[in-house]
Amino acid sequence: MTSERPGPYQPQPGHGPFPGYGAPVWYGPPPPVPPAGPTRPRLVWVVLTWVLFAAVTASISTWGFLGLQSGITTALPIRTFASGEIVIIGLDPAEAPAIYVGIDAPGRDFGFNVGQPFSSPVDASCRISGDGQDPSLVQPERTVSLTADGVEWHQILLIDAPRAYDMYVVRCEGDGVQFGVGRDLPDGFLTRIFGPPAVIFAAVVIAAVVTIVVLTKRAAARRPLPPPIWRSPTIP
């Protein structure tokens, strides 16, 4: 009696593999990769940010320069007189009248200096009187000097005039100098000095931050993604 060891199972023709086995059968080619769209955010945001920065810089610089020029021109003495000379002038307390002493400054046409505390380059004395009024002279708390047409005007006294448009008698004495009645620097003058640099600094920081953010996000968007894994179902 002979026995034969059965060989491996051979699938019969016309029969498929057992369920869950066999080579995968593709139903079709993998779907095409959709075309890449424009990289976002757009670079136009960087361009617009720096254009806005340029516009802000130009406008705030012009505002500051014109304000400084107007403030200095307004404060310069409108009436000048020599040492010992008596002048009669109408004053308005709303205009913050002030007395300046002038020193020759050849070659200097326009400029200003504001600092703390008060100091005067020369020894000078002034008196003021009015018809039945009691005006007074007050020492400023800060040093103010204005330069125009080769003369450096140093503010030495503020005039406290009781009433507007009254006539006041002013007399000053000092060696080798001239005097003038002008105005104190207007309110907001220092804002015209320090405001524009602060605004420009803030604008450049904002523009730089926007640029960095946009470029960083664009670099991340251009980074290639791993290819999709296409799995086909198997025939049961």
C-alpha positions as a Markdown table, in Angstrom:
| # | Residue | x | y | z |
|---|---|---|---|---|
| 1 | Met | 0.0 | 0.0 | 0.0 |
| 2 | Thr | 1.6 | 3.2 | -1.1 |
| 3 | Ser | 0.9 | 6.6 | 0.3 |
| 4 | Glu | 1.5 | 9.9 | -1.5 |
| 5 | Arg | 2.1 | 13.1 | 0.3 |
| 6 | Pro | -0.2 | 15.7 | -1.1 |
| 7 | Gly | 1.6 | 18.6 | -2.8 |
| 8 | Pro | 0.9 | 22.2 | -2.4 |
| 9 | Tyr | -2.5 | 23.4 | -3.4 |
| 10 | Gln | -2.7 | 24.6 | -6.9 |
| 11 | Pro | -5.6 | 27.0 | -7.8 |
| 12 | Gln | -7.7 | 25.6 | -10.5 |
| 13 | Pro | -8.0 | 27.5 | -13.7 |
| 14 | Gly | -10.8 | 30.0 | -13.6 |
| 15 | His | -10.7 | 30.5 | -9.9 |
| 16 | Gly | -9.4 | 33.6 | -8.2 |
| 17 | Pro | -7.4 | 33.8 | -5.0 |
| 18 | Phe | -8.9 | 33.3 | -1.6 |
| 19 | Pro | -10.6 | 36.3 | -0.1 |
| 20 | Gly | -8.1 | 38.8 | 1.3 |
| 21 | Tyr | -5.1 | 37.2 | -0.6 |
| 22 | Gly | -3.5 | 37.8 | -3.9 |
| 23 | Ala | -1.8 | 40.6 | -5.7 |
| 24 | Pro | -3.6 | 44.0 | -5.5 |
| 25 | Val | -5.5 | 44.9 | -8.6 |
| 26 | Trp | -5.6 | 48.6 | -9.6 |
| 27 | Tyr | -8.8 | 49.9 | -10.8 |
| 28 | Gly | -7.1 | 52.7 | -12.7 |
| 29 | Pro | -4.1 | 55.0 | -12.5 |
| 30 | Pro | -3.6 | 57.3 | -9.5 |
| 31 | Pro | -5.5 | 60.5 | -9.7 |
| 32 | Pro | -3.4 | 63.4 | -11.1 |
| 33 | Val | -1.9 | 65.8 | -8.6 |
| 34 | Pro | -3.8 | 69.1 | -8.8 |
| 35 | Pro | -1.7 | 72.0 | -10.1 |
| 36 | Ala | -0.2 | 74.2 | -7.4 |
| 37 | Gly | -1.9 | 77.5 | -6.9 |
| 38 | Pro | -0.2 | 80.8 | -6.3 |
| 39 | Thr | 1.9 | 81.0 | -3.2 |
| 40 | Arg | 0.3 | 82.9 | -0.4 |
| 41 | Pro | 0.4 | 85.4 | 1.2 |
| 42 | Arg | 1.2 | 87.5 | -1.9 |
| 43 | Leu | 4.3 | 89.6 | -2.1 |
| 44 | Val | 2.0 | 92.6 | -2.8 |
| 45 | Trp | 1.5 | 92.9 | 0.9 |
| 46 | Val | 5.2 | 93.5 | 1.4 |
| 47 | Val | 5.2 | 96.1 | -1.4 |
| 48 | Leu | 2.1 | 97.9 | 0.0 |
| 49 | Thr | 3.6 | 97.9 | 3.5 |
| 50 | Trp | 6.8 | 99.6 | 2.4 |
| 51 | Val | 4.9 | 102.1 | 0.2 |
| 52 | Leu | 2.8 | 103.0 | 3.2 |
| 53 | Phe | 6.0 | 103.4 | 5.2 |
| 54 | Ala | 7.5 | 105.7 | 2.6 |
| 55 | Ala | 4.2 | 107.8 | 2.6 |
| 56 | Val | 4.1 | 108.0 | 6.4 |
| 57 | Thr | 7.8 | 109.0 | 6.6 |
| 58 | Ala | 7.4 | 111.7 | 4.0 |
| 59 | Ser | 4.2 | 113.2 | 5.5 |
| 60 | Ile | 5.4 | 113.1 | 9.1 |
| 61 | Ser | 8.8 | 114.6 | 8.2 |
| 62 | Thr | 7.1 | 117.4 | 6.3 |
| 63 | Trp | 4.7 | 118.0 | 9.2 |
| 64 | Gly | 7.6 | 118.1 | 11.7 |
| 65 | Phe | 9.8 | 120.4 | 9.6 |
| 66 | Leu | 7.0 | 122.9 | 8.7 |
| 67 | Gly | 5.9 | 122.9 | 12.4 |
| 68 | Leu | 9.4 | 123.7 | 13.6 |
| 69 | Gln | 9.9 | 126.4 | 11.0 |
| 70 | Ser | 6.6 | 128.0 | 11.8 |
| 71 | Gly | 7.2 | 127.8 | 15.6 |
| 72 | Ile | 10.6 | 129.4 | 15.4 |
| 73 | Thr | 9.4 | 132.1 | 13.0 |
| 74 | Thr | 6.5 | 132.9 | 15.3 |
| 75 | Ala | 8.7 | 133.1 | 18.4 |
| 76 | Leu | 11.4 | 135.3 | 16.9 |
| 77 | Pro | 11.3 | 139.0 | 18.2 |
| 78 | Ile | 9.1 | 141.2 | 16.2 |
| 79 | Arg | 10.4 | 144.4 | 17.9 |
| 80 | Thr | 14.1 | 144.9 | 18.6 |
| 81 | Phe | 15.8 | 147.7 | 20.5 |
| 82 | Ala | 19.2 | 148.6 | 21.9 |
| 83 | Ser | 20.4 | 148.6 | 25.5 |
| 84 | Gly | 18.9 | 151.4 | 27.5 |
| 85 | Glu | 16.3 | 152.2 | 24.8 |
| 86 | Ile | 12.7 | 152.6 | 25.9 |
| 87 | Val | 10.1 | 150.9 | 23.7 |
| 88 | Ile | 6.3 | 151.0 | 24.0 |
| 89 | Ile | 4.6 | 147.9 | 22.7 |
| 90 | Gly | 1.2 | 146.3 | 22.8 |
| 91 | Leu | 1.1 | 142.8 | 24.2 |
| 92 | Asp | -1.4 | 139.9 | 24.4 |
| 93 | Pro | -0.9 | 137.4 | 27.2 |
| 94 | Ala | -2.5 | 134.7 | 25.0 |
| 95 | Glu | 0.6 | 135.0 | 22.8 |
| 96 | Ala | 3.0 | 134.3 | 25.7 |
| 97 | Pro | 5.2 | 137.3 | 25.1 |
| 98 | Ala | 8.9 | 137.0 | 26.0 |
| 99 | Ile | 12.0 | 139.1 | 26.0 |
| 100 | Tyr | 15.1 | 137.9 | 24.1 |
| 101 | Val | 18.7 | 139.1 | 24.1 |
| 102 | Gly | 20.5 | 138.9 | 20.8 |
| 103 | Ile | 24.1 | 138.0 | 20.2 |
| 104 | Asp | 25.8 | 138.1 | 16.8 |
| 105 | Ala | 26.3 | 134.7 | 15.2 |
| 106 | Pro | 27.9 | 135.2 | 11.8 |
| 107 | Gly | 27.3 | 132.4 | 9.3 |
| 108 | Arg | 24.3 | 131.0 | 11.1 |
| 109 | Asp | 21.0 | 131.6 | 9.4 |
| 110 | Phe | 18.4 | 129.3 | 11.0 |
| 111 | Gly | 18.4 | 127.0 | 14.1 |
| 112 | Phe | 17.1 | 126.5 | 17.6 |
| 113 | Asn | 18.1 | 125.0 | 20.9 |
| 114 | Val | 15.9 | 123.9 | 23.8 |
| 115 | Gly | 17.3 | 122.5 | 27.1 |
| 116 | Gln | 17.0 | 122.3 | 30.8 |
| 117 | Pro | 17.6 | 124.1 | 33.1 |
| 118 | Phe | 17.5 | 127.8 | 32.3 |
| 119 | Ser | 20.7 | 129.7 | 31.5 |
| 120 | Ser | 21.5 | 133.0 | 30.0 |
| 121 | Pro | 24.7 | 133.9 | 28.0 |
| 122 | Val | 24.9 | 137.4 | 29.3 |
| 123 | Asp | 24.0 | 139.5 | 32.4 |
| 124 | Ala | 21.0 | 141.7 | 31.5 |
| 125 | Ser | 18.2 | 143.4 | 33.4 |
| 126 | Cys | 14.8 | 144.5 | 32.2 |
| 127 | Arg | 11.9 | 146.5 | 33.5 |
| 128 | Ile | 8.3 | 146.7 | 32.3 |
| 129 | Ser | 5.4 | 149.0 | 33.3 |
| 130 | Gly | 1.9 | 149.7 | 32.1 |
| 131 | Asp | -0.7 | 152.4 | 32.5 |
| 132 | Gly | -2.4 | 151.4 | 35.8 |
| 133 | Gln | -1.4 | 147.8 | 35.3 |
| 134 | Asp | 0.9 | 145.5 | 37.2 |
| 135 | Pro | 2.9 | 143.5 | 34.6 |
| 136 | Ser | 5.7 | 141.2 | 35.8 |
| 137 | Leu | 8.7 | 139.5 | 34.3 |
| 138 | Val | 9.2 | 135.8 | 35.0 |
| 139 | Gln | 12.4 | 133.8 | 34.5 |
| 140 | Pro | 11.8 | 130.8 | 32.2 |
| 141 | Glu | 12.3 | 127.3 | 33.4 |
| 142 | Arg | 14.1 | 126.2 | 30.2 |
| 143 | Thr | 16.8 | 127.5 | 28.0 |
| 144 | Val | 15.5 | 128.6 | 24.6 |
| 145 | Ser | 17.7 | 130.0 | 21.8 |
| 146 | Leu | 16.6 | 130.8 | 18.3 |
| 147 | Thr | 19.0 | 131.7 | 15.4 |
| 148 | Ala | 17.9 | 133.8 | 12.4 |
| 149 | Asp | 19.8 | 136.0 | 10.0 |
| 150 | Gly | 23.1 | 135.8 | 11.8 |
| 151 | Val | 21.7 | 136.6 | 15.3 |
| 152 | Glu | 21.3 | 134.1 | 18.1 |
| 153 | Trp | 18.3 | 135.2 | 20.3 |
| 154 | His | 18.3 | 133.8 | 23.8 |
| 155 | Gln | 15.1 | 133.9 | 25.8 |
| 156 | Ile | 15.8 | 135.6 | 29.2 |
| 157 | Leu | 12.3 | 136.6 | 30.5 |
| 158 | Leu | 8.6 | 135.8 | 30.1 |
| 159 | Ile | 6.2 | 138.7 | 30.2 |
| 160 | Asp | 3.1 | 138.3 | 32.4 |
| 161 | Ala | 0.8 | 140.9 | 30.9 |
| 162 | Pro | -2.5 | 141.4 | 32.8 |
| 163 | Arg | -4.7 | 142.4 | 29.9 |
| 164 | Ala | -4.6 | 142.0 | 26.1 |
| 165 | Tyr | -3.8 | 144.8 | 23.7 |
| 166 | Asp | -2.7 | 147.3 | 26.4 |
| 167 | Met | 0.4 | 149.3 | 25.8 |
| 168 | Tyr | 3.5 | 148.5 | 27.9 |
| 169 | Val | 6.8 | 150.3 | 28.4 |
| 170 | Val | 9.8 | 148.0 | 28.2 |
| 171 | Arg | 13.5 | 148.9 | 29.0 |
| 172 | Cys | 16.5 | 146.6 | 29.1 |
| 173 | Glu | 20.2 | 147.0 | 29.8 |
| 174 | Gly | 23.2 | 144.8 | 28.9 |
| 175 | Asp | 26.7 | 145.3 | 27.5 |
| 176 | Gly | 27.2 | 144.7 | 23.8 |
| 177 | Val | 23.9 | 143.1 | 23.1 |
| 178 | Gln | 20.5 | 144.0 | 21.6 |
| 179 | Phe | 17.1 | 143.1 | 22.9 |
| 180 | Gly | 13.8 | 142.0 | 21.3 |
| 181 | Val | 10.2 | 141.2 | 22.3 |
| 182 | Gly | 8.9 | 138.1 | 20.8 |
| 183 | Arg | 6.9 | 135.0 | 21.9 |
| 184 | Asp | 7.6 | 131.9 | 23.8 |
| 185 | Leu | 7.7 | 128.7 | 21.8 |
| 186 | Pro | 4.2 | 127.4 | 21.0 |
| 187 | Asp | 2.6 | 124.4 | 22.7 |
| 188 | Gly | 3.4 | 121.3 | 20.9 |
| 189 | Phe | 6.8 | 122.5 | 19.7 |
| 190 | Leu | 8.7 | 119.6 | 21.3 |
| 191 | Thr | 6.1 | 117.2 | 19.8 |
| 192 | Arg | 7.2 | 118.5 | 16.4 |
| 193 | Ile | 10.8 | 117.5 | 17.3 |
| 194 | Phe | 10.3 | 114.1 | 18.9 |
| 195 | Gly | 7.1 | 113.0 | 17.2 |
| 196 | Pro | 8.4 | 112.3 | 13.7 |
| 197 | Pro | 11.3 | 110.1 | 14.8 |
| 198 | Ala | 9.0 | 108.1 | 17.0 |
| 199 | Val | 6.4 | 107.6 | 14.3 |
| 200 | Ile | 9.0 | 106.7 | 11.7 |
| 201 | Phe | 10.6 | 104.1 | 14.1 |
| 202 | Ala | 7.2 | 102.5 | 14.7 |
| 203 | Ala | 6.4 | 102.5 | 11.0 |
| 204 | Val | 9.7 | 100.7 | 10.1 |
| 205 | Val | 9.2 | 98.1 | 12.8 |
| 206 | Ile | 5.7 | 97.3 | 11.5 |
| 207 | Ala | 7.0 | 97.1 | 7.9 |
| 208 | Ala | 9.8 | 94.8 | 8.9 |
| 209 | Val | 7.5 | 92.5 | 10.9 |
| 210 | Val | 5.0 | 92.3 | 8.0 |
| 211 | Thr | 7.9 | 91.5 | 5.6 |
| 212 | Ile | 9.3 | 88.7 | 7.9 |
| 213 | Val | 5.9 | 87.2 | 8.4 |
| 214 | Val | 5.0 | 87.2 | 4.7 |
| 215 | Leu | 8.4 | 85.7 | 3.6 |
| 216 | Thr | 8.3 | 83.1 | 6.3 |
| 217 | Lys | 4.8 | 81.9 | 5.3 |
| 218 | Arg | 5.7 | 81.9 | 1.6 |
| 219 | Ala | 8.7 | 79.7 | 2.3 |
| 220 | Ala | 6.6 | 77.3 | 4.3 |
| 221 | Ala | 4.0 | 77.2 | 1.5 |
| 222 | Arg | 6.7 | 76.4 | -1.1 |
| 223 | Arg | 8.1 | 73.5 | 0.9 |
| 224 | Pro | 7.2 | 70.2 | -1.0 |
| 225 | Leu | 4.7 | 67.9 | 0.6 |
| 226 | Pro | 5.2 | 64.1 | 0.7 |
| 227 | Pro | 3.6 | 62.3 | -2.2 |
| 228 | Pro | 0.2 | 60.8 | -1.5 |
| 229 | Ile | 0.0 | 57.1 | -0.9 |
| 230 | Trp | -2.3 | 55.5 | -3.4 |
| 231 | Arg | -3.9 | 52.3 | -2.0 |
| 232 | Ser | -6.0 | 50.2 | -4.3 |
| 233 | Pro | -8.6 | 47.8 | -3.0 |
| 234 | Thr | -8.0 | 44.0 | -3.5 |
| 235 | Ile | -10.5 | 41.8 | -5.2 |
| 236 | Pro | -12.1 | 39.5 | -2.6 |
